[in-house]
C-alpha cells in the first residue's frame, strides 16, 4: 500500500470529521431551544445537514467509500481493511479537534474530548466496513451486495434509530435519507443489470 493512499484516507476522514463538527455547531446556532414551539416542531436546513452527517450510517458509509475509492487499482481486501479504520480514526480525531477548538478548551486535551469507545469503534467497525468497500469492485452477487450495504444500512437505521431532536426533524431526515438510499440502490441495481446484459449479449 502506498503512502499516497494512506494520506488520502487521512485527508478524507479528517475532512468528514471537521465538516460534521462544524455542521453540528451551525445547526445549534439556528436552534432556538428556549422557544417551546421551536423545540417541539422547529427545524432548519443546517440541522437537517447535521442530522444526516452525524448519523451512524454516514460514518459507516465513510469507511465503505474509503475502502471502495482507495482500492480501485489494487482491489485488495487487505488494503480495504487498512484504509477503513484509518479513515474513521482520522474522522474521530478531526471531529474532536474541531469540537475542542470551538469550545475554547486547550487543544492539548482534544484526544480526551471524545469518549474512548469512539476510537475503539473506529477500528472494530472500520476494518469490516473497509473490506465491504473493497468488495464493491467484485463482480457478481458479492459485489452487488457490497454496493447495496450503504443504502440498505442507511434505510434500516432510519427505521430502527432515526436521528433528530423532535418529530419534524426526524421526519425530514428520514425522507432525505430514504430518498437518497432508494435512488442510490436503484442506480446500483440498474448498473449491475446493464453489465450482466452486456456480458450475455
Secondary structure, 3 states (H helix, E strand, C coil): CCHHHHHHHHHHHHHHHHHHHHHHHHHHHCCCCCCHHHHHHCCCHHHHHHHHHCCHHHHHHHHHHHHHHCCCCCCCHHHHHHHHHHHHHHHHHHHHHHHHHHHCCCHHHHHHCCCHHHHHHHHHHHHHHHHHHHHCCCCHHHHHHHHHHHHHHHHHHHHHCCCCCCHHHHHHHHHHHHHHHHHHHHHHHHHHHHHHHHHHC
